[in-house]
Amino acid sequence: MNYALILAGGVGQRMRNSGMPKQFLEIFGKPIIIYTLEKFEKCNDIDKIVIACNSSWINHLNTLLTRFALNKVSAVVPGGKDRQSSIENGITAIQRQGAVNHDIIVIHDGVRPLIQNSIISENIRIAKKYGSAMTVRPVIESVVITNKESAQFNDFKKRDDTYSLTAPQTFRMDLLISTYGKTGEVDQPIPLLDTALAYTFLGNDIRLVKENNTNIKITTPEDYYILKAILELEESKYVFGL
């Protein structure tokens, strides 16, 4: 069984809106979270969807799920105080549905609505083979890594060897449970709120799934308008057969 765990517990502080969490902001009459969920609803490799939602907005989300006929959603659970606890709440819900060790969990951000089905499927394929996978995007500009106010030659990293993390991240059920069981109280050297970070902190390797599409995360007003433009472009291509 392949489960999608969608994280929708954010409050959207950087969006500077009137108080509505960013995942519920509408574009062309449809909330961002619904655009995201529809990608997993239509993916043949996804069997069930579990959502970790801001507890104050669960009733609103349930109304949307009915309105947009998202039939793969099997549970909506309260999000936690941070990303890690939201994931753990989702894992608990998936376990209650009878998930077994070799089942696959695809963890994705509710505000990344441009994810492609091919990337979801590739995450699942890689995780089934190796136990884990994370989606990355090659950077298009040179990178400097330094904690100083100046840089030396060794601080420059080859663009071809440098990636930014996007989503989803995908794990076999038993590895996911083990990871959070062993890192739940760890906050050094850095907080391990990202699942791939926690998994590799334990000495594990994680396979990369490389993408080159516009799988952006909507966190600012600028992101909102970029998403709106992309969706409008996609609609125009469909209408005109481009």
Long-range contacts (C-beta under 8 A, 24 or more apart in sequence): 1-47, 1-48, 1-99, 1-100, 1-103, 1-104, 2-45, 2-46, 2-47, 2-48, 2-103, 2-104, 2-106, 2-124, 3-46, 3-47, 3-48, 3-49, 3-50, 3-94, 3-99, 3-103, 3-104, 3-105, 3-106, 4-40, 4-43, 4-46, 4-48, 4-49, 4-50, 4-72, 4-106, 4-108, 4-120, 4-168, 5-50, 5-51, 5-52, 5-87, 5-90, 5-91, 5-94, 5-105, 5-106, 5-107, 5-108, 6-33, 6-36, 6-37, 6-40, 6-49, 6-50, 6-51, 6-52, 6-108, 6-109, 6-110, 7-52, 7-79, 7-83, 7-86, 7-87, 7-90, 7-107, 7-108, 7-109, 7-110, 8-33, 8-51, 8-52, 8-53, 8-54, 8-61, 8-79, 8-110, 8-111, 9-52, 9-53, 9-54, 9-78, 9-79, 9-80, 9-83, 9-86, 10-54, 10-79, 10-110, 10-111, 11-54, 14-219, 14-220, 15-219, 15-220, 15-221, 15-224, 16-221, 21-54, 21-57, 22-111, 22-218, 22-219, 22-224, 23-110, 23-111, 23-218, 24-57, 24-60, 24-61, 24-64, 25-218, 25-224, 27-224, 27-227, 27-228, 27-231, 28-228, 28-231, 28-232, 28-235, 30-68, 31-64, 32-110, 32-111, 32-113, 32-218, 32-227, 33-61, 33-64, 33-110, 33-111, 33-113, 34-64, 34-68, 34-70, 35-113, 35-114, 35-231, 36-108, 36-109, 36-110, 36-111, 36-112, 36-113, 36-115, 37-65, 37-68, 37-70, 37-73, 37-110, 38-68, 38-70, 39-113, 39-115, 39-116, 39-117, 39-120, 40-72, 40-106, 40-108, 40-120, 41-70, 41-71, 41-72, 42-117, 43-117, 43-120, 43-121, 44-121, 45-120, 45-121, 45-124, 46-72, 46-106, 46-120, 47-72, 48-72, 48-73, 48-74, 48-94, 48-97, 49-73, 49-74, 50-74, 50-75, 50-76, 50-77, 50-90, 50-93, 50-94, 50-97, 51-75, 51-76, 51-77, 51-90, 51-110, 52-77, 52-78, 52-79, 52-80, 52-86, 52-87, 52-89, 52-90, 53-77, 53-78, 53-79, 54-78, 54-79, 55-79, 82-193, 83-193, 83-194, 84-180, 84-184, 84-192, 84-193, 84-198, 87-180, 87-195, 88-180, 91-173, 91-176, 91-177, 91-180, 94-173, 99-173, 100-173, 101-172, 101-173, 101-174, 102-172, 102-173, 102-174, 103-172, 103-173, 104-128, 104-170, 104-171, 104-172, 104-173, 105-170, 105-171, 105-172, 105-173, 105-176, 106-168, 106-169, 106-170, 107-167, 107-168, 107-169, 107-170, 107-171, 107-195, 108-167, 108-168, 109-167, 109-217, 111-217, 111-218, 111-219, 112-166, 112-167, 112-215, 112-216, 112-217, 112-218, 113-218, 113-227, 114-213, 114-214, 114-215, 114-216, 114-227, 114-230, 115-167, 115-168, 115-215, 116-211, 116-213, 116-215, 119-168, 119-209, 119-211, 119-213, 119-215, 120-168, 122-209, 123-168, 123-169, 123-170, 123-209, 124-170, 126-170, 126-207, 126-209, 127-170, 127-171, 127-172, 127-207, 128-172, 130-207, 131-171, 131-172, 131-175, 132-169, 132-170, 132-171, 132-172, 132-175, 132-196, 132-199, 132-204, 132-206, 132-207, 133-169, 133-170, 133-171, 133-206, 133-207, 133-208, 133-209, 134-165, 134-169, 134-170, 134-196, 134-206, 134-207, 134-208, 134-209, 135-165, 135-166, 135-167, 135-168, 135-169, 135-208, 135-209, 135-210, 135-211, 135-215, 136-163, 136-164, 136-165, 136-166, 136-208, 136-209, 136-210, 136-211, 137-163, 137-164, 137-166, 137-210, 137-211, 137-212, 137-215, 138-162, 138-163, 138-210, 138-212, 139-163, 139-164, 163-208, 163-210, 165-194, 165-196, 166-211, 166-215, 166-217, 167-215, 167-217, 169-194, 169-195, 169-196, 171-195, 171-199, 175-199, 175-204
